[in-house]
């Protein structure tokens, strides 16, 4: 009877240990639903209900040539502007070589490309871009045009700087000519 209680207590302890060791990296597709993962350059990955929407970052899309390039400059797709945003259905998480990838049922969806690092971060292994769910990770609301607004502000500051430098140079030339004229007058008076 004593042996039976030892075995029973050992089994209960083992069961308790294994049931309490839930890995925090075990993220299911259900946890990703209705989340928006954004990149600093306005790319985004959205998981509405039973599909995944991907918008490529703006810097990857070249409106003149219509190509999307990887981080090394190699062209991997030549889509139309509408294809730069696409959706795939039935997203699922698959583990390969110890890494979790978000795959979907679509011939156009690039399987084994988007690595799920944790429940807040997705890594695009082809472009090297991290998409982050900043609303849930940091509690920060995200403005999709934040990067563009900052870029426009910086561009306006640079333009203002160039105008100020030009005005200073013009003033310098005007000031120099006045001084030159004054010096010439003084020199003429001294000659007489």
FIROMI-318583 format. One record per atom (N, C-alpha, C): residue number from 0; atom name; x, y, z. Coordinates in nm, 4 decimals. Example, Ala and Ser with C-alpha at 12.3 -4.5 7.8 and 13.67 -1.06 7.14 Angstrom:
REC seq atom       px       py       pz
REC   0    N   1.3190  -0.5690   0.7800
REC   0   CA   1.2300  -0.4500   0.7800
REC   0    C   1.3200  -0.3300   0.7800
REC   1    N   1.2850  -0.2250   0.7080
REC   1   CA   1.3670  -0.1060   0.7140
REC   1    C   1.2900   0.0030   0.7870
END
This chain:
REC seq atom       px       py       pz
REC   0    N   0.0814  -0.1180   0.0000
REC   0   CA   0.0000   0.0000   0.0000
REC   0    C   0.0871   0.1263   0.0000
REC   1    N   0.1981   0.1195   0.0743
REC   1   CA   0.2897   0.2316   0.0811
REC   1    C   0.3509   0.2574  -0.0571
REC   2    N   0.3812   0.1514  -0.1274
REC   2   CA   0.4388   0.1633  -0.2608
REC   2    C   0.3375   0.2261  -0.3566
REC   3    N   0.2111   0.1913  -0.3415
REC   3   CA   0.1050   0.2457  -0.4259
REC   3    C   0.0944   0.3976  -0.4075
REC   4    N   0.1014   0.4472  -0.2831
REC   4   CA   0.0933   0.5907  -0.2569
REC   4    C   0.2160   0.6652  -0.3099
REC   5    N   0.3314   0.6001  -0.3042
REC   5   CA   0.4519   0.6627  -0.3595
REC   5    C   0.4376   0.6796  -0.5101
REC   6    N   0.3908   0.5750  -0.5762
REC   6   CA   0.3741   0.5814  -0.7220
REC   6    C   0.2667   0.6839  -0.7574
REC   7    N   0.1571   0.6830  -0.6839
REC   7   CA   0.0490   0.7773  -0.7084
REC   7    C   0.0956   0.9214  -0.6858
REC   8    N   0.1669   0.9469  -0.5787
REC   8   CA   0.2166   1.0826  -0.5524
REC   8    C   0.3197   1.1241  -0.6578
REC   9    N   0.4034   1.0318  -0.7018
REC   9   CA   0.5008   1.0611  -0.8077
REC   9    C   0.4281   1.0967  -0.9375
REC  10    N   0.3253   1.0207  -0.9726
REC  10   CA   0.2482   1.0479  -1.0946
REC  10    C   0.1768   1.1825  -1.0858
REC  11    N   0.1192   1.2136  -0.9722
REC  11   CA   0.0507   1.3416  -0.9557
REC  11    C   0.1481   1.4588  -0.9638
REC  12    N   0.2641   1.4428  -0.9021
REC  12   CA   0.3665   1.5490  -0.9097
REC  12    C   0.4130   1.5689  -1.0536
REC  13    N   0.4358   1.4587  -1.1236
REC  13   CA   0.4792   1.4663  -1.2635
REC  13    C   0.3715   1.5319  -1.3488
REC  14    N   0.2476   1.4919  -1.3297
REC  14   CA   0.1365   1.5512  -1.4034
REC  14    C   0.1259   1.7006  -1.3735
REC  15    N   0.1398   1.7394  -1.2492
REC  15   CA   0.1332   1.8798  -1.2107
REC  15    C   0.2463   1.9603  -1.2755
REC  16    N   0.3656   1.9048  -1.2747
REC  16   CA   0.4814   1.9739  -1.3333
REC  16    C   0.4621   1.9932  -1.4831
REC  17    N   0.4206   1.8867  -1.5537
REC  17   CA   0.4030   1.8979  -1.6985
REC  17    C   0.2859   1.9880  -1.7356
REC  18    N   0.1813   1.9884  -1.6568
REC  18   CA   0.0663   2.0736  -1.6894
REC  18    C   0.0940   2.2199  -1.6574
REC  19    N   0.1813   2.2492  -1.5643
REC  19   CA   0.2113   2.3882  -1.5300
REC  19    C   0.3232   2.4460  -1.6147
REC  20    N   0.3897   2.3653  -1.6930
REC  20   CA   0.5013   2.4129  -1.7756
REC  20    C   0.4520   2.4519  -1.9138
REC  21    N   0.3537   2.5376  -1.9219
REC  21   CA   0.3052   2.5844  -2.0503
REC  21    C   0.4044   2.6878  -2.1027
REC  22    N   0.4511   2.6664  -2.2216
REC  22   CA   0.5510   2.7558  -2.2789
REC  22    C   0.4853   2.8856  -2.3232
REC  23    N   0.5483   2.9980  -2.2913
REC  23   CA   0.4938   3.1273  -2.3318
REC  23    C   0.5152   3.1522  -2.4803
REC  24    N   0.6048   3.0762  -2.5434
REC  24   CA   0.6282   3.0947  -2.6855
REC  24    C   0.5296   3.0157  -2.7700
REC  25    N   0.4386   2.9439  -2.7066
REC  25   CA   0.3390   2.8667  -2.7786
REC  25    C   0.2252   2.9598  -2.8188
REC  26    N   0.2355   3.0179  -2.9366
REC  26   CA   0.1381   3.1140  -2.9840
REC  26    C   0.0561   3.0498  -3.0940
REC  27    N  -0.0742   3.0494  -3.0778
REC  27   CA  -0.1620   2.9953  -3.1798
REC  27    C  -0.2147   3.1057  -3.2691
REC  28    N  -0.2729   3.0654  -3.3812
REC  28   CA  -0.3290   3.1627  -3.4744
REC  28    C  -0.4421   3.2405  -3.4081
REC  29    N  -0.5122   3.1771  -3.3147
REC  29   CA  -0.6224   3.2443  -3.2461
REC  29    C  -0.5749   3.3683  -3.1706
REC  30    N  -0.4541   3.3632  -3.1163
REC  30   CA  -0.4009   3.4784  -3.0431
REC  30    C  -0.3627   3.5927  -3.1366
REC  31    N  -0.3439   3.5631  -3.2652
REC  31   CA  -0.3038   3.6651  -3.3611
REC  31    C  -0.4229   3.7342  -3.4256
REC  32    N  -0.5420   3.6768  -3.4113
REC  32   CA  -0.6587   3.7314  -3.4803
REC  32    C  -0.6910   3.8713  -3.4308
REC  33    N  -0.7292   3.9550  -3.5274
REC  33   CA  -0.7662   4.0952  -3.5049
REC  33    C  -0.6504   4.1789  -3.4518
REC  34    N  -0.5287   4.1383  -3.4784
REC  34   CA  -0.4114   4.2178  -3.4417
REC  34    C  -0.3508   4.2777  -3.5679
REC  35    N  -0.2870   4.3918  -3.5511
REC  35   CA  -0.2180   4.4580  -3.6610
REC  35    C  -0.0709   4.4653  -3.6250
REC  36    N   0.0126   4.4042  -3.7072
REC  36   CA   0.1574   4.4087  -3.6888
REC  36    C   0.2109   4.5108  -3.7886
REC  37    N   0.2780   4.6147  -3.7398
REC  37   CA   0.3241   4.7233  -3.8253
REC  37    C   0.4751   4.7320  -3.8251
REC  38    N   0.5288   4.7761  -3.9389
REC  38   CA   0.6721   4.8025  -3.9510
REC  38    C   0.6918   4.9536  -3.9501
REC  39    N   0.8129   4.9982  -3.9263
REC  39   CA   0.8417   5.1415  -3.9213
REC  39    C   0.8204   5.2105  -4.0546
REC  40    N   0.8220   5.1349  -4.1619
REC  40   CA   0.8109   5.1943  -4.2943
REC  40    C   0.6739   5.1723  -4.3561
REC  41    N   0.5704   5.1620  -4.2720
REC  41   CA   0.4310   5.1538  -4.3137
REC  41    C   0.3882   5.0205  -4.3711
REC  42    N   0.4702   4.9196  -4.3673
REC  42   CA   0.4233   4.7867  -4.4037
REC  42    C   0.3387   4.7333  -4.2905
REC  43    N   0.2484   4.6417  -4.3208
REC  43   CA   0.1649   4.5886  -4.2136
REC  43    C   0.1200   4.4473  -4.2450
REC  44    N   0.0953   4.3713  -4.1393
REC  44   CA   0.0373   4.2383  -4.1490
REC  44    C  -0.0833   4.2390  -4.0563
REC  45    N  -0.1993   4.2038  -4.1107
REC  45   CA  -0.3234   4.2056  -4.0340
REC  45    C  -0.3844   4.0665  -4.0381
REC  46    N  -0.4380   4.0219  -3.9245
REC  46   CA  -0.5021   3.8913  -3.9141
REC  46    C  -0.6511   3.9079  -3.8827
REC  47    N  -0.7340   3.9467  -3.9818
REC  47   CA  -0.8771   3.9518  -3.9541
REC  47    C  -0.9382   3.8127  -3.9703
REC  48    N  -1.0005   3.7644  -3.8695
REC  48   CA  -1.0737   3.6372  -3.8660
REC  48    C  -0.9976   3.5198  -3.9288
REC  49    N  -1.0332   3.4773  -4.0507
REC  49   CA  -0.9744   3.3555  -4.1071
REC  49    C  -0.8827   3.3829  -4.2255
REC  50    N  -0.8224   3.4999  -4.2291
REC  50   CA  -0.7301   3.5312  -4.3382
REC  50    C  -0.6181   3.6199  -4.2860
REC  51    N  -0.5190   3.6413  -4.3688
REC  51   CA  -0.4079   3.7301  -4.3333
REC  51    C  -0.3905   3.8293  -4.4477
REC  52    N  -0.3826   3.9575  -4.4149
REC  52   CA  -0.3604   4.0629  -4.5137
REC  52    C  -0.2190   4.1159  -4.4966
REC  53    N  -0.1470   4.1280  -4.6073
REC  53   CA  -0.0090   4.1776  -4.6018
REC  53    C   0.0037   4.2963  -4.6962
REC  54    N   0.0528   4.4067  -4.6439
REC  54   CA   0.0833   4.5236  -4.7261
REC  54    C   0.2339   4.5403  -4.7211
REC  55    N   0.2976   4.5342  -4.8376
REC  55   CA   0.4428   4.5493  -4.8405
REC  55    C   0.4817   4.6900  -4.7972
REC  56    N   0.5974   4.7035  -4.7361
REC  56   CA   0.6448   4.8373  -4.6972
REC  56    C   0.6593   4.9271  -4.8186
REC  57    N   0.6359   5.0568  -4.7979
REC  57   CA   0.6386   5.1519  -4.9084
REC  57    C   0.7736   5.1552  -4.9793
REC  58    N   0.8823   5.1368  -4.9055
REC  58   CA   1.0124   5.1492  -4.9711
REC  58    C   1.0417   5.0321  -5.0637
REC  59    N   0.9724   4.9215  -5.0478
REC  59   CA   0.9950   4.8065  -5.1353
REC  59    C   0.9279   4.8250  -5.2702
REC  60    N   0.8211   4.9028  -5.2707
REC  60   CA   0.7449   4.9200  -5.3944
REC  60    C   0.8012   5.0381  -5.4710
REC  61    N   0.8430   5.0152  -5.5952
REC  61   CA   0.8932   5.1215  -5.6802
REC  61    C   0.7850   5.1522  -5.7826
REC  62    N   0.7249   5.2713  -5.7754
REC  62   CA   0.6105   5.3008  -5.8617
REC  62    C   0.6504   5.3124  -6.0085
REC  63    N   0.7773   5.3337  -6.0372
REC  63   CA   0.8194   5.3482  -6.1759
REC  63    C   0.8454   5.2131  -6.2416
REC  64    N   0.9147   5.1252  -6.1726
REC  64   CA   0.9445   4.9950  -6.2323
REC  64    C   0.8447   4.8888  -6.1910
REC  65    N   0.7706   4.9128  -6.0814
REC  65   CA   0.6711   4.8167  -6.0377
REC  65    C   0.7300   4.6886  -5.9840
REC  66    N   0.8458   4.6956  -5.9204
REC  66   CA   0.9066   4.5737  -5.8676
REC  66    C   0.9176   4.5822  -5.7164
REC  67    N   0.9206   4.4678  -5.6549
REC  67   CA   0.9479   4.4594  -5.5121
REC  67    C   1.0810   4.3879  -5.4987
REC  68    N   1.1721   4.4472  -5.4232
REC  68   CA   1.3060   4.3914  -5.4103
REC  68    C   1.3295   4.3463  -5.2677
REC  69    N   1.4242   4.2543  -5.2498
REC  69   CA   1.4590   4.2119  -5.1143
REC  69    C   1.5666   4.3049  -5.0597
REC  70    N   1.6183   4.2739  -4.9404
REC  70   CA   1.7130   4.3644  -4.8751
REC  70    C   1.8465   4.3727  -4.9475
REC  71    N   1.8747   4.2789  -5.0379
REC  71   CA   1.9992   4.2835  -5.1150
REC  71    C   1.9802   4.3477  -5.2513
REC  72    N   1.8585   4.3941  -5.2809
REC  72   CA   1.8316   4.4570  -5.4090
REC  72    C   1.7898   4.3598  -5.5170
REC  73    N   1.7749   4.2321  -5.4839
REC  73   CA   1.7358   4.1314  -5.5823
REC  73    C   1.5836   4.1343  -5.6003
REC  74    N   1.5387   4.1389  -5.7250
REC  74   CA   1.3958   4.1433  -5.7542
REC  74    C   1.3367   4.0056  -5.7300
REC  75    N   1.2338   3.9981  -5.6473
REC  75   CA   1.1708   3.8685  -5.6252
REC  75    C   1.0262   3.8656  -5.6715
REC  76    N   0.9693   3.9794  -5.7060
REC  76   CA   0.8326   3.9810  -5.7549
REC  76    C   0.8110   4.1082  -5.8339
REC  77    N   0.7342   4.0993  -5.9412
REC  77   CA   0.6991   4.2178  -6.0184
REC  77    C   0.5469   4.2270  -6.0230
REC  78    N   0.4864   4.2757  -5.9160
REC  78   CA   0.3408   4.2829  -5.9110
REC  78    C   0.2891   4.4181  -5.9590
REC  79    N   0.1599   4.4246  -5.9760
REC  79   CA   0.0972   4.5545  -5.9990
REC  79    C   0.0840   4.6230  -5.8634
REC  80    N   0.0413   4.7477  -5.8643
REC  80   CA   0.0274   4.8214  -5.7379
REC  80    C  -0.0746   4.7530  -5.6473
REC  81    N  -0.1808   4.6971  -5.7064
REC  81   CA  -0.2827   4.6294  -5.6262
REC  81    C  -0.2301   4.5001  -5.5659
REC  82    N  -0.1376   4.4339  -5.6341
REC  82   CA  -0.0826   4.3091  -5.5816
REC  82    C   0.0174   4.3326  -5.4695
REC  83    N   0.0601   4.4570  -5.4508
REC  83   CA   0.1511   4.4860  -5.3401
REC  83    C   0.0789   4.4691  -5.2075
REC  84    N  -0.0534   4.4662  -5.2142
REC  84   CA  -0.1357   4.4323  -5.0975
REC  84    C  -0.2100   4.3053  -5.1349
REC  85    N  -0.1912   4.1997  -5.0593
REC  85   CA  -0.2628   4.0766  -5.0916
REC  85    C  -0.3079   4.0088  -4.9646
REC  86    N  -0.3976   3.9122  -4.9803
REC  86   CA  -0.4479   3.8394  -4.8655
REC  86    C  -0.4429   3.6904  -4.8930
REC  87    N  -0.4276   3.6149  -4.7873
REC  87   CA  -0.4251   3.4689  -4.7951
REC  87    C  -0.5215   3.4155  -4.6901
REC  88    N  -0.5763   3.2978  -4.7162
REC  88   CA  -0.6786   3.2430  -4.6279
REC  88    C  -0.6261   3.1261  -4.5461
REC  89    N  -0.6948   3.1000  -4.4362
REC  89   CA  -0.6629   2.9907  -4.3443
REC  89    C  -0.5182   2.9956  -4.2954
REC  90    N  -0.4796   3.1023  -4.2282
REC  90   CA  -0.3424   3.1065  -4.1759
REC  90    C  -0.3221   2.9995  -4.0691
REC  91    N  -0.2020   2.9463  -4.0658
REC  91   CA  -0.1680   2.8445  -3.9657
REC  91    C  -0.0223   2.8621  -3.9273
REC  92    N   0.0121   2.8121  -3.8116
REC  92   CA   0.1496   2.8210  -3.7639
REC  92    C   0.2128   2.6838  -3.7769
REC  93    N   0.3264   2.6785  -3.8466
REC  93   CA   0.3990   2.5534  -3.8654
REC  93    C   0.5394   2.5686  -3.8088
REC  94    N   0.5871   2.4639  -3.7431
REC  94   CA   0.7207   2.4650  -3.6839
REC  94    C   0.8156   2.3901  -3.7767
REC  95    N   0.9240   2.4574  -3.8163
REC  95   CA   1.0268   2.3965  -3.9007
REC  95    C   1.1626   2.4381  -3.8465
REC  96    N   1.2471   2.3418  -3.8220
REC  96   CA   1.3816   2.3665  -3.7681
REC  96    C   1.3777   2.4477  -3.6386
REC  97    N   1.2781   2.4227  -3.5570
REC  97   CA   1.2671   2.4908  -3.4286
REC  97    C   1.2138   2.6324  -3.4365
REC  98    N   1.1768   2.6793  -3.5554
REC  98   CA   1.1228   2.8139  -3.5726
REC  98    C   0.9773   2.8031  -3.6162
REC  99    N   0.8972   2.9012  -3.5724
REC  99   CA   0.7552   2.9022  -3.6067
REC  99    C   0.7331   2.9960  -3.7244
REC 100    N   0.6643   2.9462  -3.8261
REC 100   CA   0.6342   3.0246  -3.9448
REC 100    C   0.4835   3.0356  -3.9613
REC 101    N   0.4389   3.1503  -4.0106
REC 101   CA   0.2977   3.1694  -4.0402
REC 101    C   0.2786   3.1358  -4.1872
REC 102    N   0.2059   3.0300  -4.2143
REC 102   CA   0.1787   2.9860  -4.3505
REC 102    C   0.0293   2.9939  -4.3765
REC 103    N  -0.0098   2.9898  -4.5044
REC 103   CA  -0.1511   3.0002  -4.5401
REC 103    C  -0.1780   2.9188  -4.6657
REC 104    N  -0.3073   2.8981  -4.6922
REC 104   CA  -0.3496   2.8230  -4.8103
REC 104    C  -0.3666   2.9178  -4.9278
REC 105    N  -0.2596   2.9473  -4.9968
REC 105   CA  -0.2655   3.0323  -5.1146
REC 105    C  -0.1401   3.0085  -5.1966
REC 106    N  -0.1562   2.9994  -5.3283
REC 106   CA  -0.0374   2.9771  -5.4114
REC 106    C   0.0489   3.1025  -5.4205
REC 107    N  -0.0084   3.2190  -5.3886
REC 107   CA   0.0679   3.3431  -5.3943
REC 107    C   0.1324   3.3791  -5.2612
REC 108    N   0.0871   3.3164  -5.1544
REC 108   CA   0.1402   3.3481  -5.0218
REC 108    C   0.2769   3.2830  -5.0046
REC 109    N   0.3779   3.3584  -4.9632
REC 109   CA   0.5132   3.3029  -4.9489
REC 109    C   0.5287   3.2223  -4.8196
REC 110    N   0.5086   3.0912  -4.8265
REC 110   CA   0.5214   3.0074  -4.7072
REC 110    C   0.6652   3.0050  -4.6570
REC 111    N   0.6821   2.9851  -4.5277
REC 111   CA   0.8117   2.9807  -4.4586
REC 111    C   0.8888   3.1115  -4.4732
REC 112    N   0.8177   3.2205  -4.4883
REC 112   CA   0.8828   3.3501  -4.5006
REC 112    C   0.8642   3.4342  -4.3752
REC 113    N   0.7469   3.4288  -4.3142
REC 113   CA   0.7177   3.5114  -4.1979
REC 113    C   0.7352   3.4289  -4.0717
REC 114    N   0.8427   3.4589  -3.9983
REC 114   CA   0.8752   3.3853  -3.8754
REC 114    C   0.8088   3.4538  -3.7562
REC 115    N   0.7402   3.3756  -3.6756
REC 115   CA   0.6747   3.4264  -3.5558
REC 115    C   0.7739   3.4167  -3.4408
REC 116    N   0.8314   3.5314  -3.4017
REC 116   CA   0.9316   3.5311  -3.2945
REC 116    C   0.8664   3.5196  -3.1578
REC 117    N   0.7598   3.5944  -3.1346
REC 117   CA   0.6786   3.5842  -3.0134
REC 117    C   0.5396   3.6346  -3.0496
REC 118    N   0.4520   3.6469  -2.9526
REC 118   CA   0.3151   3.6855  -2.9860
REC 118    C   0.3029   3.8315  -3.0285
REC 119    N   0.4100   3.9093  -3.0172
REC 119   CA   0.4078   4.0495  -3.0558
REC 119    C   0.4949   4.0805  -3.1773
REC 120    N   0.5756   3.9865  -3.2252
REC 120   CA   0.6742   4.0164  -3.3285
REC 120    C   0.6734   3.9113  -3.4386
REC 121    N   0.6715   3.9586  -3.5642
REC 121   CA   0.6826   3.8732  -3.6819
REC 121    C   0.8016   3.9235  -3.7621
REC 122    N   0.8892   3.8333  -3.8042
REC 122   CA   1.0073   3.8696  -3.8830
REC 122    C   0.9885   3.8241  -4.0267
REC 123    N   1.0021   3.9177  -4.1202
REC 123   CA   1.0016   3.8846  -4.2628
REC 123    C   1.1435   3.8404  -4.2966
REC 124    N   1.1637   3.7101  -4.3153
REC 124   CA   1.2989   3.6571  -4.3336
REC 124    C   1.3590   3.6963  -4.4678
REC 125    N   1.2774   3.7306  -4.5663
REC 125   CA   1.3300   3.7696  -4.6965
REC 125    C   1.3799   3.9140  -4.6960
REC 126    N   1.3007   4.0038  -4.6409
REC 126   CA   1.3372   4.1455  -4.6402
REC 126    C   1.4092   4.1892  -4.5139
REC 127    N   1.4035   4.1059  -4.4087
REC 127   CA   1.4683   4.1419  -4.2832
REC 127    C   1.3932   4.2497  -4.2065
REC 128    N   1.2619   4.2559  -4.2219
REC 128   CA   1.1799   4.3575  -4.1561
REC 128    C   1.1062   4.2939  -4.0396
REC 129    N   1.1047   4.3625  -3.9260
REC 129   CA   1.0275   4.3159  -3.8107
REC 129    C   0.8954   4.3905  -3.8061
REC 130    N   0.7881   4.3146  -3.7966
REC 130   CA   0.6545   4.3704  -3.7783
REC 130    C   0.6183   4.3506  -3.6318
REC 131    N   0.5733   4.4564  -3.5660
REC 131   CA   0.5473   4.4506  -3.4222
REC 131    C   0.4036   4.4948  -3.3948
REC 132    N   0.3380   4.4236  -3.3052
REC 132   CA   0.2057   4.4625  -3.2565
REC 132    C   0.2282   4.5601  -3.1416
REC 133    N   0.2490   4.6877  -3.1768
REC 133   CA   0.2878   4.7860  -3.0751
REC 133    C   0.1735   4.8239  -2.9828
REC 134    N   0.0494   4.8040  -3.0285
REC 134   CA  -0.0644   4.8371  -2.9421
REC 134    C  -0.0648   4.7463  -2.8206
REC 135    N  -0.0469   4.6153  -2.8418
REC 135   CA  -0.0495   4.5210  -2.7302
REC 135    C   0.0854   4.5089  -2.6599
REC 136    N   0.1959   4.5259  -2.7337
REC 136   CA   0.3279   4.5100  -2.6724
REC 136    C   0.3641   4.6294  -2.5847
REC 137    N   0.3435   4.7493  -2.6377
REC 137   CA   0.3841   4.8693  -2.5647
REC 137    C   0.2667   4.9545  -2.5172
REC 138    N   0.1465   4.9229  -2.5630
REC 138   CA   0.0306   5.0039  -2.5272
REC 138    C   0.0291   5.1376  -2.5982
REC 139    N   0.0881   5.1440  -2.7183
REC 139   CA   0.0977   5.2680  -2.7939
REC 139    C   0.0046   5.2595  -2.9139
REC 140    N  -0.0772   5.3614  -2.9327
REC 140   CA  -0.1595   5.3682  -3.0530
REC 140    C  -0.0686   5.4084  -3.1681
REC 141    N  -0.0925   5.3523  -3.2842
REC 141   CA  -0.0039   5.3718  -3.3978
REC 141    C  -0.0748   5.4470  -3.5083
REC 142    N  -0.0104   5.5486  -3.5611
REC 142   CA  -0.0615   5.6225  -3.6750
REC 142    C   0.0121   5.5733  -3.7983
REC 143    N  -0.0619   5.5216  -3.8962
REC 143   CA   0.0021   5.4659  -4.0156
REC 143    C   0.0829   5.5694  -4.0917
REC 144    N   0.0490   5.6972  -4.0783
REC 144   CA   0.1193   5.8015  -4.1515
REC 144    C   0.2255   5.8706  -4.0672
REC 145    N   0.2586   5.8141  -3.9516
REC 145   CA   0.3559   5.8768  -3.8620
REC 145    C   0.4919   5.8926  -3.9303
REC 146    N   0.5380   5.7891  -3.9980
REC 146   CA   0.6676   5.7945  -4.0651
REC 146    C   0.6652   5.8978  -4.1769
REC 147    N   0.5576   5.8971  -4.2562
REC 147   CA   0.5478   5.9919  -4.3663
REC 147    C   0.5414   6.1351  -4.3151
REC 148    N   0.4707   6.1573  -4.2067
REC 148   CA   0.4610   6.2911  -4.1493
REC 148    C   0.5975   6.3392  -4.1026
REC 149    N   0.6715   6.2533  -4.0329
REC 149   CA   0.8052   6.2909  -3.9871
REC 149    C   0.8978   6.3166  -4.1053
REC 150    N   0.8843   6.2360  -4.2111
REC 150   CA   0.9668   6.2547  -4.3305
REC 150    C   0.9360   6.3898  -4.3950
REC 151    N   0.8068   6.4220  -4.4068
REC 151   CA   0.7684   6.5497  -4.4671
REC 151    C   0.8173   6.6667  -4.3823
REC 152    N   0.8089   6.6537  -4.2501
REC 152   CA   0.8580   6.7602  -4.1620
REC 152    C   1.0081   6.7787  -4.1785
REC 153    N   1.0819   6.6695  -4.1860
REC 153   CA   1.2273   6.6788  -4.2041
REC 153    C   1.2607   6.7403  -4.3397
REC 154    N   1.1846   6.7034  -4.4419
REC 154   CA   1.2071   6.7589  -4.5752
REC 154    C   1.1796   6.9094  -4.5755
REC 155    N   1.0742   6.9521  -4.5054
REC 155   CA   1.0413   7.0944  -4.4965
REC 155    C   1.1497   7.1701  -4.4199
REC 156    N   1.2017   7.1111  -4.3129
REC 156   CA   1.3105   7.1747  -4.2380
REC 156    C   1.4344   7.1916  -4.3250
REC 157    N   1.4662   7.0900  -4.4047
REC 157   CA   1.5817   7.0996  -4.4943
REC 157    C   1.5601   7.2094  -4.5977
REC 158    N   1.4379   7.2198  -4.6496
REC 158   CA   1.4070   7.3243  -4.7472
REC 158    C   1.4208   7.4622  -4.6828
REC 159    N   1.3675   7.4775  -4.5613
REC 159   CA   1.3796   7.6051  -4.4898
REC 159    C   1.5259   7.6400  -4.4644
REC 160    N   1.6060   7.5400  -4.4292
REC 160   CA   1.7486   7.5621  -4.4050
REC 160    C   1.8172   7.6126  -4.5318
REC 161    N   1.7861   7.5495  -4.6452
REC 161   CA   1.8468   7.5918  -4.7717
REC 161    C   1.8074   7.7351  -4.8059
REC 162    N   1.6817   7.7714  -4.7809
REC 162   CA   1.6366   7.9081  -4.8078
REC 162    C   1.7083   8.0082  -4.7181
REC 163    N   1.7259   7.9735  -4.5921
REC 163   CA   1.7951   8.0633  -4.4987
REC 163    C   1.9405   8.0823  -4.5408
REC 164    N   2.0066   7.9730  -4.5783
REC 164   CA   2.1460   7.9825  -4.6231
REC 164    C   2.1557   8.0697  -4.7475
REC 165    N   2.0608   8.0539  -4.8400
REC 165   CA   2.0612   8.1352  -4.9620
REC 165    C   2.0408   8.2826  -4.9276
REC 166    N   1.9472   8.3123  -4.8364
REC 166   CA   1.9243   8.4509  -4.7945
REC 166    C   2.0489   8.5105  -4.7300
REC 167    N   2.1170   8.4328  -4.6486
REC 167   CA   2.2398   8.4816  -4.5843
REC 167    C   2.3463   8.5106  -4.6890
REC 168    N   2.3607   8.4210  -4.7874
REC 168   CA   2.4600   8.4439  -4.8926
REC 168    C   2.4252   8.5680  -4.9738
REC 169    N   2.2959   8.5860  -5.0058
REC 169   CA   2.2542   8.7061  -5.0790
REC 169    C   2.2822   8.8316  -4.9970
REC 170    N   2.2520   8.8265  -4.8695
REC 170   CA   2.2776   8.9413  -4.7816
REC 170    C   2.4266   8.9694  -4.7720
REC 171    N   2.5047   8.8628  -4.7677
REC 171   CA   2.6500   8.8790  -4.7593
REC 171    C   2.7020   8.9495  -4.8840
REC 172    N   2.6534   8.9098  -4.9998
REC 172   CA   2.6970   8.9734  -5.1238
REC 172    C   2.6535   9.1198  -5.1279
REC 173    N   2.5301   9.1473  -5.0829
REC 173   CA   2.4840   9.2860  -5.0780
REC 173    C   2.5672   9.3664  -4.9792
REC 174    N   2.5904   9.3102  -4.8655
REC 174   CA   2.6688   9.3788  -4.7631
REC 174    C   2.8105   9.4021  -4.8126
REC 175    N   2.8672   9.3060  -4.8787
REC 175   CA   3.0030   9.3196  -4.9299
REC 175    C   3.0103   9.4276  -5.0363
REC 176    N   2.9105   9.4351  -5.1231
REC 176   CA   2.9143   9.5383  -5.2274
REC 176    C   2.9014   9.6779  -5.1659
REC 177    N   2.8216   9.6934  -5.0619
REC 177   CA   2.8099   9.8236  -4.9945
REC 177    C   2.9425   9.8626  -4.9313
REC 178    N   3.0040   9.7672  -4.8688
REC 178   CA   3.1337   9.7951  -4.8063
REC 178    C   3.2364   9.8285  -4.9132
REC 179    N   3.2344   9.7544  -5.0245
REC 179   CA   3.3283   9.7825  -5.1333
REC 179    C   3.3074   9.9237  -5.1874
REC 180    N   3.1819   9.9623  -5.2076
REC 180   CA   3.1532  10.0979  -5.2571
REC 180    C   3.2027  10.2039  -5.1592
REC 181    N   3.1794  10.1809  -5.0320
REC 181   CA   3.2227  10.2760  -4.9294
REC 181    C   3.3755  10.2872  -4.9267
REC 182    N   3.4400  10.1737  -4.9385
REC 182   CA   3.5871  10.1743  -4.9401
REC 182    C   3.6382  10.2476  -5.0628
REC 183    N   3.5743  10.2257  -5.1789
REC 183   CA   3.6164  10.2946  -5.3015
REC 183    C   3.5976  10.4457  -5.2882
REC 184    N   3.4867  10.4879  -5.2285
REC 184   CA   3.4642  10.6316  -5.2067
REC 184    C   3.5713  10.6910  -5.1149
REC 185    N   3.6001  10.6194  -5.0104
REC 185   CA   3.7024  10.6666  -4.9172
REC 185    C   3.8386  10.6743  -4.9861
REC 186    N   3.8636  10.5774  -5.0718
REC 186   CA   3.9913  10.5783  -5.1437
REC 186    C   3.9974  10.6949  -5.2422
REC 187    N   3.8866  10.7263  -5.3079
REC 187   CA   3.8834  10.8395  -5.4011
REC 187    C   3.9050  10.9716  -5.3268
REC 188    N   3.8434  10.9826  -5.2099
REC 188   CA   3.8599  11.1050  -5.1296
REC 188    C   4.0057  11.1190  -5.0870
REC 189    N   4.0671  11.0111  -5.0497
REC 189   CA   4.2071  11.0148  -5.0083
REC 189    C   4.2974  11.0521  -5.1252
REC 190    N   4.2651  11.0142  -5.2455
REC 190   CA   4.3476  11.0457  -5.3623
REC 190    C   4.3403  11.1944  -5.3966
REC 191    N   4.2268  11.2501  -5.3765
REC 191   CA   4.2116  11.3914  -5.4129
REC 191    C   4.2839  11.4752  -5.3166
END
